[in-house]
Amino acid sequence: MRIESTVFAALAIADVAVPASADVVVSTLGNSSSGGNHIGNSTWGAEFITGDTAQDLANAQAVIEGASSQVNAYLYSDAAGLPDIELFAFDSVATSSGTPQTVTFNASSLFTLEANTTYHLVINTTGSSTVFWRNSGSHSSPEGTGSTVAGQEIFGGGSWSHFFSTGSALYAINTVPAPGGAAVLAFAGVVAARRRR
């Protein structure tokens, strides 16, 4: 009993001592900004493909510029390279006016991104018409385990269409991290202690 109590205490300490940061599925936030798509009067999407492991969604981020507004973000399924069905709605964000800012749209409920699957991050705004989703002038490989597709999609006239571009929207998709390695080692200690008894 004393051994188990000691090891479980070590487990709790290990879990606190090694905080985990979010895992990145895709991120183009490191690219330089050279323009923006007008989300104040249109809805825009960006396509990405997940990596080899299914992961729980933590948040999405995007570089937004313009007047104060409520900005909304969604996750859509894919149909032939275009957004199809809304799968998930992130928490909306109230932005302030001024220079480009990276805003975070949190996932307040559970949603699992399937492995090797195409999704679309879709963003629009409620309020001001002078709001832009910033993009880069060229498409480059993103950070993370997944991949992105050059260009974006725009919704207009009741349907989606490709907005051809050599660049990429500035955004990131982040997932809940796996348990820390220290916690795993501590759990191994529990098993070893039981076997010695």
KOLBA-176922 format. One record per residue: residue number from 1; residue in one letter; x, y, z of N, C-alpha, C, O, CB in turn. Coordinates in steps of 0.2 Angstrom, whole numbers, padded with zeros to 4 digits. Glycine has a CB too. Layout:
BEGIN
[site NUM "A" [X Y Z] [X Y Z] [X Y Z] [X Y Z] [X Y Z]]
...
# end
This chain:
BEGIN
[site 1 "M" [0004 -0006 0000] [0000 0000 0000] [0004 0006 0000] [0003 0011 -0004] [-0005 0000 0006]]
[site 2 "R" [0010 0006 0004] [0014 0012 0005] [0018 0013 -0002] [0019 0019 -0004] [0019 0011 0010]]
[site 3 "I" [0020 0008 -0005] [0023 0008 -0012] [0019 0011 -0017] [0021 0016 -0021] [0026 0001 -0014]]
[site 4 "E" [0013 0009 -0017] [0008 0012 -0022] [0006 0019 -0021] [0006 0023 -0026] [0001 0008 -0022]]
[site 5 "S" [0006 0021 -0015] [0004 0028 -0013] [0010 0032 -0015] [0009 0038 -0018] [0003 0029 -0006]]
[site 6 "T" [0016 0030 -0014] [0022 0034 -0016] [0023 0035 -0023] [0024 0040 -0026] [0029 0030 -0013]]
[site 7 "V" [0021 0029 -0027] [0022 0029 -0034] [0017 0034 -0037] [0018 0037 -0042] [0022 0022 -0037]]
[site 8 "F" [0011 0033 -0035] [0005 0037 -0037] [0006 0045 -0036] [0005 0049 -0040] [-0002 0035 -0034]]
[site 9 "A" [0010 0046 -0031] [0012 0053 -0029] [0017 0055 -0034] [0016 0061 -0037] [0015 0054 -0022]]
[site 10 "A" [0021 0051 -0036] [0026 0052 -0041] [0023 0054 -0048] [0025 0058 -0052] [0032 0047 -0042]]
[site 11 "L" [0018 0050 -0049] [0014 0050 -0055] [0011 0057 -0056] [0012 0061 -0061] [0009 0045 -0056]]
[site 12 "A" [0008 0059 -0050] [0005 0066 -0050] [0010 0072 -0051] [0009 0076 -0055] [0001 0067 -0044]]
[site 13 "I" [0016 0071 -0048] [0021 0076 -0049] [0024 0076 -0056] [0025 0081 -0058] [0027 0075 -0044]]
[site 14 "A" [0025 0070 -0059] [0027 0070 -0065] [0023 0073 -0070] [0025 0077 -0075] [0029 0063 -0068]]
[site 15 "D" [0016 0072 -0069] [0011 0075 -0074] [0011 0083 -0073] [0011 0086 -0078] [0004 0073 -0072]]
[site 16 "V" [0013 0085 -0067] [0013 0093 -0066] [0020 0096 -0069] [0020 0101 -0071] [0012 0095 -0059]]
[site 17 "A" [0025 0092 -0068] [0032 0094 -0069] [0033 0095 -0076] [0038 0098 -0078] [0037 0090 -0066]]
[site 18 "V" [0029 0091 -0080] [0031 0091 -0088] [0024 0093 -0091] [0021 0089 -0094] [0033 0084 -0090]]
[site 19 "P" [0023 0100 -0091] [0017 0102 -0095] [0018 0101 -0102] [0023 0102 -0105] [0016 0110 -0093]]
[site 20 "A" [0012 0099 -0105] [0012 0098 -0113] [0010 0104 -0116] [0005 0107 -0114] [0008 0091 -0114]]
[site 21 "S" [0013 0105 -0122] [0010 0110 -0126] [0006 0107 -0132] [0006 0101 -0133] [0016 0115 -0129]]
[site 22 "A" [0002 0111 -0136] [-0002 0108 -0141] [0002 0105 -0146] [0008 0108 -0148] [-0007 0114 -0144]]
[site 23 "D" [0000 0100 -0149] [0003 0097 -0155] [0000 0101 -0161] [-0006 0102 -0162] [0001 0089 -0156]]
[site 24 "V" [0005 0102 -0166] [0003 0106 -0172] [0001 0101 -0178] [0005 0097 -0180] [0009 0110 -0174]]
[site 25 "V" [-0005 0101 -0181] [-0006 0097 -0187] [-0004 0101 -0193] [0000 0098 -0197] [-0014 0096 -0187]]
[site 26 "V" [-0006 0107 -0194] [-0003 0111 -0199] [-0002 0119 -0196] [-0006 0121 -0192] [-0007 0111 -0205]]
[site 27 "S" [0003 0122 -0198] [0004 0129 -0197] [0008 0133 -0202] [0013 0131 -0204] [0007 0130 -0190]]
[site 28 "T" [0005 0138 -0205] [0008 0142 -0210] [0009 0149 -0206] [0011 0154 -0210] [0004 0143 -0216]]
[site 29 "L" [0009 0150 -0200] [0010 0156 -0196] [0017 0159 -0197] [0018 0165 -0196] [0008 0155 -0189]]
[site 30 "G" [0022 0154 -0198] [0028 0157 -0199] [0030 0160 -0206] [0035 0163 -0206] [0033 0151 -0198]]
[site 31 "N" [0025 0160 -0210] [0026 0163 -0217] [0025 0170 -0216] [0021 0173 -0212] [0022 0160 -0222]]
[site 32 "S" [0028 0174 -0221] [0027 0181 -0221] [0021 0183 -0224] [0018 0180 -0229] [0033 0185 -0224]]
[site 33 "S" [0018 0188 -0221] [0011 0191 -0224] [0012 0196 -0229] [0016 0200 -0229] [0007 0194 -0218]]
[site 34 "S" [0008 0195 -0235] [0009 0199 -0240] [0002 0202 -0243] [0002 0205 -0248] [0012 0196 -0246]]
[site 35 "G" [-0003 0200 -0240] [-0010 0202 -0242] [-0015 0199 -0238] [-0014 0196 -0233] [-0011 0200 -0250]]
[site 36 "G" [-0022 0200 -0240] [-0027 0197 -0236] [-0033 0196 -0240] [-0035 0200 -0245] [-0029 0202 -0230]]
[site 37 "N" [-0038 0191 -0238] [-0044 0190 -0241] [-0049 0193 -0237] [-0049 0193 -0231] [-0045 0183 -0242]]
[site 38 "H" [-0054 0197 -0240] [-0059 0201 -0237] [-0065 0196 -0234] [-0069 0195 -0238] [-0062 0206 -0242]]
[site 39 "I" [-0064 0195 -0227] [-0069 0191 -0224] [-0075 0195 -0222] [-0080 0192 -0219] [-0067 0186 -0219]]
[site 40 "G" [-0075 0201 -0222] [-0080 0206 -0220] [-0086 0205 -0224] [-0092 0206 -0222] [-0078 0213 -0220]]
[site 41 "N" [-0086 0203 -0231] [-0092 0202 -0235] [-0092 0195 -0238] [-0096 0194 -0243] [-0092 0208 -0240]]
[site 42 "S" [-0087 0191 -0236] [-0087 0184 -0239] [-0085 0179 -0234] [-0082 0181 -0229] [-0082 0184 -0246]]
[site 43 "T" [-0086 0173 -0236] [-0084 0167 -0231] [-0078 0164 -0235] [-0079 0162 -0241] [-0090 0162 -0230]]
[site 44 "W" [-0073 0163 -0232] [-0067 0160 -0235] [-0065 0153 -0231] [-0066 0152 -0225] [-0061 0165 -0235]]
[site 45 "G" [-0062 0149 -0235] [-0059 0143 -0233] [-0052 0141 -0235] [-0050 0144 -0240] [-0064 0137 -0235]]
[site 46 "A" [-0049 0137 -0231] [-0042 0135 -0232] [-0042 0127 -0231] [-0044 0125 -0226] [-0037 0138 -0228]]
[site 47 "E" [-0039 0123 -0236] [-0039 0116 -0236] [-0033 0114 -0232] [-0027 0116 -0233] [-0039 0113 -0243]]
[site 48 "F" [-0033 0108 -0228] [-0028 0105 -0225] [-0029 0098 -0225] [-0035 0095 -0225] [-0026 0108 -0218]]
[site 49 "I" [-0024 0094 -0224] [-0024 0086 -0223] [-0020 0084 -0217] [-0015 0086 -0216] [-0021 0083 -0230]]
[site 50 "T" [-0024 0080 -0213] [-0021 0078 -0207] [-0015 0073 -0208] [-0014 0070 -0214] [-0026 0075 -0202]]
[site 51 "G" [-0011 0071 -0203] [-0006 0066 -0203] [-0008 0059 -0202] [-0014 0058 -0203] [0000 0068 -0198]]
[site 52 "D" [-0004 0055 -0200] [-0005 0048 -0199] [-0009 0046 -0193] [-0011 0040 -0192] [0001 0044 -0200]]
[site 53 "T" [-0010 0050 -0188] [-0013 0049 -0182] [-0019 0053 -0181] [-0019 0059 -0182] [-0008 0050 -0176]]
[site 54 "A" [-0025 0050 -0179] [-0031 0053 -0176] [-0029 0057 -0170] [-0026 0054 -0165] [-0037 0049 -0176]]
[site 55 "Q" [-0032 0063 -0170] [-0030 0068 -0164] [-0036 0072 -0162] [-0040 0074 -0166] [-0024 0072 -0165]]
[site 56 "D" [-0037 0073 -0156] [-0042 0078 -0153] [-0041 0085 -0154] [-0035 0087 -0153] [-0044 0076 -0146]]
[site 57 "L" [-0045 0089 -0157] [-0045 0096 -0159] [-0044 0100 -0153] [-0048 0099 -0148] [-0050 0098 -0163]]
[site 58 "A" [-0039 0105 -0152] [-0038 0109 -0147] [-0040 0116 -0149] [-0044 0119 -0145] [-0031 0110 -0145]]
[site 59 "N" [-0038 0119 -0155] [-0040 0126 -0157] [-0038 0127 -0164] [-0034 0123 -0167] [-0037 0131 -0152]]
[site 60 "A" [-0040 0132 -0167] [-0037 0135 -0173] [-0035 0142 -0172] [-0038 0145 -0168] [-0043 0134 -0179]]
[site 61 "Q" [-0030 0144 -0176] [-0028 0151 -0176] [-0027 0154 -0183] [-0027 0150 -0188] [-0020 0151 -0173]]
[site 62 "A" [-0028 0160 -0183] [-0028 0164 -0190] [-0026 0171 -0189] [-0027 0174 -0183] [-0035 0163 -0193]]
[site 63 "V" [-0022 0173 -0194] [-0020 0180 -0193] [-0026 0185 -0196] [-0027 0184 -0202] [-0013 0181 -0197]]
[site 64 "I" [-0028 0189 -0192] [-0034 0193 -0194] [-0032 0201 -0193] [-0028 0202 -0189] [-0040 0192 -0190]]
[site 65 "E" [-0035 0205 -0198] [-0033 0212 -0198] [-0040 0216 -0200] [-0043 0213 -0204] [-0027 0214 -0203]]
[site 66 "G" [-0040 0221 -0197] [-0046 0226 -0198] [-0050 0229 -0192] [-0047 0229 -0187] [-0051 0222 -0202]]
[site 67 "A" [-0056 0231 -0193] [-0060 0234 -0188] [-0062 0229 -0183] [-0062 0223 -0184] [-0066 0238 -0191]]
[site 68 "S" [-0064 0232 -0177] [-0066 0227 -0172] [-0072 0223 -0174] [-0077 0226 -0178] [-0068 0231 -0166]]
[site 69 "S" [-0073 0217 -0173] [-0078 0213 -0176] [-0078 0206 -0172] [-0073 0204 -0168] [-0077 0212 -0183]]
[site 70 "Q" [-0084 0202 -0173] [-0084 0195 -0170] [-0082 0191 -0176] [-0085 0191 -0182] [-0091 0194 -0168]]
[site 71 "V" [-0077 0187 -0175] [-0074 0183 -0181] [-0076 0175 -0179] [-0075 0173 -0173] [-0067 0183 -0182]]
[site 72 "N" [-0079 0172 -0184] [-0081 0165 -0183] [-0077 0160 -0187] [-0075 0161 -0192] [-0089 0164 -0185]]
[site 73 "A" [-0076 0154 -0184] [-0072 0149 -0187] [-0075 0142 -0187] [-0078 0141 -0182] [-0065 0149 -0184]]
[site 74 "Y" [-0075 0138 -0192] [-0078 0132 -0192] [-0074 0127 -0196] [-0069 0129 -0199] [-0085 0133 -0196]]
[site 75 "L" [-0075 0121 -0195] [-0072 0115 -0198] [-0077 0112 -0203] [-0082 0110 -0201] [-0069 0110 -0193]]
[site 76 "Y" [-0075 0111 -0209] [-0079 0108 -0214] [-0076 0102 -0217] [-0070 0101 -0217] [-0081 0113 -0220]]
[site 77 "S" [-0080 0097 -0219] [-0078 0091 -0223] [-0076 0093 -0230] [-0077 0099 -0232] [-0083 0086 -0223]]
[site 78 "D" [-0073 0089 -0234] [-0071 0090 -0240] [-0075 0086 -0245] [-0077 0081 -0244] [-0064 0088 -0241]]
[site 79 "A" [-0076 0090 -0251] [-0079 0086 -0257] [-0076 0089 -0263] [-0077 0095 -0265] [-0087 0088 -0257]]
[site 80 "A" [-0072 0085 -0266] [-0068 0087 -0272] [-0064 0093 -0272] [-0064 0097 -0276] [-0073 0088 -0278]]
[site 81 "G" [-0061 0094 -0266] [-0056 0100 -0265] [-0060 0106 -0262] [-0057 0111 -0262] [-0053 0101 -0271]]
[site 82 "L" [-0066 0106 -0261] [-0070 0112 -0258] [-0073 0110 -0252] [-0075 0104 -0250] [-0075 0114 -0264]]
[site 83 "P" [-0075 0115 -0247] [-0079 0114 -0241] [-0085 0111 -0243] [-0089 0113 -0248] [-0079 0120 -0237]]
[site 84 "D" [-0088 0106 -0239] [-0094 0103 -0240] [-0099 0103 -0234] [-0104 0107 -0235] [-0093 0095 -0241]]
[site 85 "I" [-0098 0100 -0229] [-0103 0100 -0223] [-0099 0103 -0217] [-0094 0101 -0215] [-0105 0093 -0222]]
[site 86 "E" [-0103 0107 -0213] [-0100 0110 -0207] [-0100 0104 -0202] [-0105 0101 -0201] [-0104 0116 -0205]]
[site 87 "L" [-0094 0103 -0199] [-0093 0098 -0194] [-0092 0100 -0187] [-0094 0097 -0183] [-0087 0094 -0196]]
[site 88 "F" [-0090 0106 -0187] [-0088 0109 -0180] [-0088 0116 -0180] [-0085 0119 -0185] [-0081 0106 -0177]]
[site 89 "A" [-0090 0119 -0175] [-0090 0127 -0174] [-0085 0128 -0168] [-0087 0126 -0162] [-0097 0130 -0173]]
[site 90 "F" [-0080 0132 -0169] [-0076 0134 -0164] [-0079 0140 -0160] [-0084 0143 -0162] [-0069 0137 -0167]]
[site 91 "D" [-0076 0142 -0154] [-0079 0148 -0151] [-0077 0154 -0155] [-0071 0155 -0157] [-0075 0148 -0144]]
[site 92 "S" [-0082 0159 -0155] [-0080 0165 -0159] [-0075 0169 -0155] [-0075 0169 -0149] [-0087 0169 -0160]]
[site 93 "V" [-0072 0174 -0159] [-0067 0178 -0156] [-0069 0185 -0157] [-0071 0187 -0163] [-0060 0177 -0158]]
[site 94 "A" [-0069 0190 -0152] [-0070 0197 -0154] [-0063 0200 -0155] [-0059 0200 -0150] [-0073 0200 -0148]]
[site 95 "T" [-0062 0203 -0161] [-0055 0206 -0162] [-0055 0213 -0161] [-0061 0216 -0161] [-0053 0204 -0169]]
[site 96 "S" [-0050 0216 -0160] [-0049 0223 -0160] [-0046 0226 -0166] [-0043 0223 -0170] [-0044 0225 -0154]]
[site 97 "S" [-0047 0232 -0167] [-0045 0236 -0174] [-0038 0237 -0173] [-0035 0237 -0168] [-0049 0242 -0175]]
[site 98 "G" [-0035 0237 -0179] [-0028 0239 -0180] [-0024 0234 -0184] [-0026 0232 -0189] [-0025 0239 -0173]]
[site 99 "T" [-0018 0233 -0182] [-0013 0229 -0186] [-0015 0221 -0186] [-0019 0219 -0181] [-0006 0230 -0183]]
[site 100 "P" [-0012 0217 -0190] [-0014 0210 -0190] [-0012 0207 -0183] [-0007 0208 -0180] [-0009 0207 -0196]]
[site 101 "Q" [-0017 0203 -0181] [-0016 0199 -0175] [-0018 0192 -0176] [-0022 0190 -0179] [-0020 0202 -0169]]
[site 102 "T" [-0014 0188 -0172] [-0015 0180 -0172] [-0021 0179 -0167] [-0019 0180 -0161] [-0009 0176 -0171]]
[site 103 "V" [-0026 0177 -0169] [-0032 0175 -0165] [-0033 0168 -0164] [-0031 0164 -0169] [-0039 0179 -0167]]
[site 104 "T" [-0035 0166 -0158] [-0036 0159 -0157] [-0043 0157 -0156] [-0047 0160 -0152] [-0032 0156 -0150]]
[site 105 "F" [-0046 0152 -0160] [-0053 0150 -0159] [-0052 0143 -0155] [-0050 0138 -0158] [-0056 0149 -0166]]
[site 106 "N" [-0055 0143 -0149] [-0054 0137 -0145] [-0060 0132 -0147] [-0065 0134 -0149] [-0055 0139 -0138]]
[site 107 "A" [-0058 0126 -0146] [-0063 0120 -0147] [-0066 0118 -0140] [-0062 0115 -0136] [-0060 0114 -0150]]
[site 108 "S" [-0072 0121 -0138] [-0074 0120 -0131] [-0078 0113 -0130] [-0079 0111 -0125] [-0079 0125 -0129]]
[site 109 "S" [-0078 0109 -0136] [-0081 0102 -0135] [-0077 0098 -0139] [-0072 0100 -0143] [-0089 0102 -0138]]
[site 110 "L" [-0078 0091 -0138] [-0073 0086 -0141] [-0075 0085 -0148] [-0080 0084 -0150] [-0074 0080 -0137]]
[site 111 "F" [-0069 0085 -0152] [-0070 0083 -0159] [-0063 0080 -0161] [-0058 0083 -0160] [-0071 0090 -0164]]
[site 112 "T" [-0063 0074 -0164] [-0057 0071 -0166] [-0056 0071 -0174] [-0060 0070 -0178] [-0058 0063 -0164]]
[site 113 "L" [-0050 0074 -0175] [-0048 0074 -0182] [-0046 0067 -0184] [-0041 0064 -0181] [-0042 0079 -0183]]
[site 114 "E" [-0049 0064 -0190] [-0047 0058 -0192] [-0040 0058 -0196] [-0038 0063 -0198] [-0052 0055 -0197]]
[site 115 "A" [-0036 0052 -0196] [-0030 0052 -0199] [-0031 0053 -0206] [-0035 0050 -0209] [-0026 0046 -0197]]
[site 116 "N" [-0026 0056 -0210] [-0025 0056 -0217] [-0032 0058 -0220] [-0034 0055 -0225] [-0023 0049 -0220]]
[site 117 "T" [-0035 0063 -0217] [-0041 0066 -0220] [-0041 0073 -0222] [-0037 0077 -0218] [-0047 0065 -0214]]
[site 118 "T" [-0045 0075 -0227] [-0045 0082 -0229] [-0050 0086 -0225] [-0056 0084 -0225] [-0046 0083 -0237]]
[site 119 "Y" [-0049 0092 -0223] [-0053 0096 -0219] [-0052 0103 -0222] [-0047 0105 -0226] [-0053 0096 -0212]]
[site 120 "H" [-0057 0108 -0220] [-0056 0115 -0222] [-0058 0119 -0216] [-0063 0118 -0213] [-0061 0117 -0228]]
[site 121 "L" [-0053 0124 -0215] [-0054 0129 -0210] [-0058 0134 -0213] [-0056 0137 -0218] [-0048 0131 -0206]]
[site 122 "V" [-0064 0136 -0211] [-0068 0141 -0214] [-0069 0147 -0209] [-0071 0146 -0203] [-0075 0138 -0216]]
[site 123 "I" [-0069 0153 -0211] [-0069 0159 -0207] [-0073 0164 -0210] [-0073 0166 -0216] [-0062 0162 -0206]]
[site 124 "N" [-0078 0167 -0206] [-0081 0173 -0208] [-0082 0178 -0202] [-0079 0177 -0197] [-0088 0171 -0211]]
[site 125 "T" [-0086 0183 -0203] [-0086 0188 -0198] [-0093 0191 -0197] [-0097 0191 -0202] [-0081 0194 -0199]]
[site 126 "T" [-0095 0193 -0191] [-0101 0196 -0190] [-0100 0203 -0187] [-0096 0204 -0182] [-0105 0192 -0184]]
[site 127 "G" [-0102 0208 -0191] [-0101 0215 -0189] [-0098 0219 -0195] [-0101 0220 -0200] [-0097 0216 -0183]]
[site 128 "S" [-0092 0222 -0194] [-0089 0226 -0198] [-0087 0222 -0205] [-0086 0216 -0205] [-0082 0229 -0195]]
[site 129 "S" [-0087 0226 -0210] [-0086 0223 -0217] [-0078 0224 -0219] [-0076 0221 -0224] [-0090 0227 -0222]]
[site 130 "T" [-0074 0228 -0215] [-0067 0229 -0216] [-0063 0224 -0212] [-0059 0227 -0208] [-0065 0236 -0215]]
[site 131 "V" [-0064 0218 -0213] [-0060 0213 -0209] [-0056 0208 -0214] [-0060 0206 -0219] [-0064 0209 -0204]]
[site 132 "F" [-0050 0207 -0213] [-0046 0203 -0218] [-0043 0197 -0215] [-0040 0197 -0209] [-0041 0207 -0222]]
[site 133 "W" [-0043 0191 -0218] [-0039 0185 -0216] [-0032 0186 -0220] [-0032 0185 -0226] [-0043 0178 -0218]]
[site 134 "R" [-0027 0187 -0217] [-0021 0188 -0220] [-0018 0181 -0223] [-0019 0176 -0221] [-0015 0190 -0215]]
[site 135 "N" [-0014 0182 -0229] [-0011 0177 -0232] [-0004 0178 -0234] [-0002 0184 -0234] [-0015 0175 -0238]]
[site 136 "S" [0000 0173 -0236] [0007 0174 -0239] [0007 0174 -0246] [0002 0172 -0250] [0011 0168 -0236]]
[site 137 "G" [0012 0177 -0249] [0013 0177 -0256] [0015 0171 -0260] [0014 0171 -0266] [0017 0183 -0258]]
[site 138 "S" [0017 0166 -0256] [0019 0160 -0259] [0017 0154 -0255] [0017 0155 -0249] [0027 0160 -0261]]
[site 139 "H" [0017 0148 -0258] [0015 0142 -0254] [0021 0138 -0252] [0025 0137 -0256] [0010 0138 -0258]]
[site 140 "S" [0022 0137 -0246] [0028 0133 -0243] [0025 0128 -0239] [0020 0128 -0236] [0033 0137 -0240]]
[site 141 "S" [0029 0123 -0238] [0027 0117 -0233] [0026 0120 -0226] [0030 0124 -0223] [0033 0112 -0233]]
[site 142 "P" [0020 0118 -0223] [0019 0120 -0216] [0023 0117 -0211] [0025 0111 -0212] [0011 0120 -0215]]
[site 143 "E" [0023 0119 -0205] [0025 0115 -0199] [0019 0110 -0197] [0014 0111 -0199] [0026 0120 -0193]]
[site 144 "G" [0021 0105 -0194] [0016 0100 -0191] [0017 0094 -0195] [0021 0093 -0199] [0010 0103 -0192]]
[site 145 "T" [0012 0089 -0193] [0012 0083 -0196] [0008 0082 -0202] [0008 0077 -0206] [0009 0078 -0191]]
[site 146 "G" [0004 0087 -0204] [-0001 0087 -0210] [0002 0091 -0215] [0008 0093 -0215] [-0008 0089 -0208]]
[site 147 "S" [-0002 0093 -0220] [0000 0097 -0226] [-0006 0101 -0228] [-0012 0100 -0226] [0002 0092 -0232]]
[site 148 "T" [-0004 0107 -0231] [-0009 0111 -0234] [-0009 0112 -0241] [-0005 0109 -0245] [-0007 0118 -0231]]
[site 149 "V" [-0014 0115 -0244] [-0015 0116 -0251] [-0015 0123 -0253] [-0018 0127 -0249] [-0022 0113 -0254]]
[site 150 "A" [-0011 0125 -0258] [-0010 0132 -0260] [-0017 0135 -0262] [-0022 0131 -0265] [-0005 0133 -0266]]
[site 151 "G" [-0018 0141 -0261] [-0024 0145 -0263] [-0030 0144 -0258] [-0028 0141 -0252] [-0027 0142 -0270]]
[site 152 "Q" [-0035 0147 -0259] [-0041 0147 -0254] [-0047 0146 -0258] [-0048 0146 -0264] [-0041 0153 -0250]]
[site 153 "E" [-0053 0145 -0254] [-0059 0144 -0257] [-0064 0150 -0254] [-0063 0152 -0249] [-0063 0137 -0255]]
[site 154 "I" [-0068 0152 -0259] [-0073 0158 -0257] [-0080 0155 -0258] [-0082 0152 -0263] [-0071 0164 -0261]]
[site 155 "F" [-0085 0157 -0253] [-0092 0155 -0254] [-0095 0161 -0257] [-0095 0167 -0254] [-0095 0153 -0247]]
[site 156 "G" [-0099 0161 -0262] [-0103 0166 -0265] [-0108 0163 -0270] [-0107 0158 -0273] [-0098 0171 -0269]]
[site 157 "G" [-0114 0167 -0270] [-0119 0164 -0275] [-0122 0157 -0273] [-0124 0154 -0277] [-0117 0164 -0282]]
[site 158 "G" [-0121 0156 -0266] [-0124 0149 -0264] [-0120 0143 -0265] [-0122 0138 -0264] [-0130 0148 -0267]]
[site 159 "S" [-0113 0144 -0267] [-0109 0138 -0268] [-0102 0141 -0267] [-0100 0146 -0267] [-0110 0135 -0275]]
[site 160 "W" [-0097 0135 -0266] [-0090 0137 -0265] [-0087 0136 -0272] [-0089 0133 -0276] [-0087 0131 -0260]]
[site 161 "S" [-0081 0140 -0272] [-0077 0140 -0278] [-0070 0141 -0276] [-0069 0144 -0271] [-0079 0145 -0284]]
[site 162 "H" [-0065 0139 -0280] [-0058 0140 -0279] [-0056 0147 -0281] [-0058 0150 -0286] [-0054 0135 -0283]]
[site 163 "F" [-0052 0150 -0276] [-0049 0156 -0277] [-0042 0155 -0278] [-0038 0154 -0274] [-0050 0161 -0271]]
[site 164 "F" [-0040 0154 -0285] [-0033 0152 -0286] [-0028 0157 -0284] [-0029 0163 -0285] [-0032 0151 -0294]]
[site 165 "S" [-0023 0155 -0281] [-0017 0159 -0278] [-0011 0155 -0277] [-0012 0149 -0276] [-0020 0162 -0272]]
[site 166 "T" [-0006 0158 -0278] [0001 0155 -0277] [0002 0154 -0269] [0007 0151 -0267] [0006 0158 -0281]]
[site 167 "G" [-0001 0158 -0265] [0000 0159 -0258] [-0005 0154 -0254] [-0008 0150 -0257] [-0001 0166 -0256]]
[site 168 "S" [-0004 0155 -0247] [-0008 0151 -0243] [-0011 0156 -0237] [-0007 0161 -0236] [-0004 0146 -0239]]
[site 169 "A" [-0016 0154 -0234] [-0019 0158 -0229] [-0014 0157 -0223] [-0011 0152 -0222] [-0026 0156 -0227]]
[site 170 "L" [-0014 0162 -0218] [-0010 0161 -0212] [-0014 0159 -0207] [-0019 0162 -0204] [-0007 0168 -0210]]
[site 171 "Y" [-0013 0152 -0205] [-0017 0149 -0200] [-0014 0143 -0197] [-0008 0141 -0199] [-0024 0147 -0203]]
[site 172 "A" [-0017 0140 -0192] [-0014 0134 -0188] [-0020 0130 -0186] [-0025 0133 -0184] [-0009 0136 -0183]]
[site 173 "I" [-0019 0123 -0186] [-0023 0119 -0183] [-0019 0115 -0177] [-0014 0112 -0179] [-0027 0114 -0188]]
[site 174 "N" [-0022 0115 -0171] [-0018 0112 -0166] [-0023 0107 -0162] [-0029 0108 -0162] [-0016 0118 -0161]]
[site 175 "T" [-0019 0102 -0160] [-0023 0096 -0156] [-0021 0096 -0149] [-0015 0098 -0147] [-0022 0090 -0160]]
[site 176 "V" [-0025 0092 -0145] [-0023 0090 -0138] [-0017 0086 -0138] [-0017 0081 -0142] [-0029 0087 -0134]]
[site 177 "P" [-0012 0087 -0134] [-0006 0083 -0134] [-0007 0077 -0131] [-0011 0076 -0127] [0000 0087 -0131]]
[site 178 "A" [-0002 0072 -0133] [-0002 0065 -0130] [0001 0066 -0123] [0004 0071 -0121] [0002 0060 -0134]]
[site 179 "P" [-0001 0061 -0118] [0002 0062 -0111] [0010 0063 -0111] [0013 0060 -0115] [0000 0056 -0107]]
[site 180 "G" [0012 0066 -0106] [0020 0067 -0106] [0024 0061 -0105] [0021 0056 -0101] [0021 0073 -0101]]
[site 181 "G" [0030 0061 -0107] [0034 0055 -0106] [0035 0054 -0099] [0036 0048 -0097] [0040 0056 -0109]]
[site 182 "A" [0036 0059 -0094] [0037 0057 -0087] [0031 0053 -0084] [0033 0049 -0080] [0038 0064 -0084]]
[site 183 "A" [0025 0055 -0086] [0020 0052 -0083] [0020 0044 -0085] [0018 0040 -0081] [0013 0055 -0085]]
[site 184 "V" [0022 0043 -0091] [0022 0036 -0094] [0028 0032 -0090] [0026 0026 -0088] [0024 0036 -0101]]
[site 185 "L" [0033 0035 -0088] [0039 0032 -0085] [0036 0031 -0077] [0038 0025 -0075] [0045 0036 -0084]]
[site 186 "A" [0033 0035 -0075] [0030 0034 -0068] [0025 0028 -0068] [0025 0025 -0063] [0027 0041 -0065]]
[site 187 "F" [0021 0028 -0073] [0016 0022 -0073] [0020 0016 -0074] [0018 0011 -0071] [0012 0023 -0079]]
[site 188 "A" [0026 0016 -0077] [0030 0010 -0078] [0032 0008 -0071] [0033 0002 -0069] [0036 0011 -0083]]
[site 189 "G" [0034 0013 -0067] [0036 0012 -0060] [0031 0008 -0056] [0032 0004 -0052] [0038 0018 -0056]]
[site 190 "V" [0024 0010 -0057] [0019 0007 -0053] [0019 -0001 -0055] [0018 -0005 -0050] [0012 0010 -0055]]
[site 191 "V" [0019 -0002 -0061] [0019 -0009 -0063] [0025 -0013 -0060] [0024 -0019 -0058] [0020 -0010 -0071]]
[site 192 "A" [0031 -0010 -0060] [0037 -0013 -0058] [0036 -0015 -0050] [0038 -0020 -0048] [0043 -0009 -0059]]
[site 193 "A" [0033 -0010 -0047] [0032 -0011 -0039] [0028 -0016 -0038] [0029 -0020 -0033] [0030 -0004 -0036]]
[site 194 "R" [0022 -0017 -0042] [0018 -0022 -0041] [0021 -0029 -0042] [0019 -0034 -0038] [0012 -0021 -0045]]
[site 195 "R" [0025 -0029 -0047] [0028 -0036 -0048] [0033 -0038 -0043] [0034 -0044 -0042] [0032 -0036 -0055]]
[site 196 "R" [0036 -0033 -0040] [0041 -0035 -0034] [0038 -0037 -0028] [0041 -0041 -0024] [0045 -0029 -0033]]
[site 197 "R" [0031 -0036 -0027] [0028 -0038 -0021] [0026 -0045 -0020] [0023 -0047 -0016] [0021 -0034 -0020]]
# end
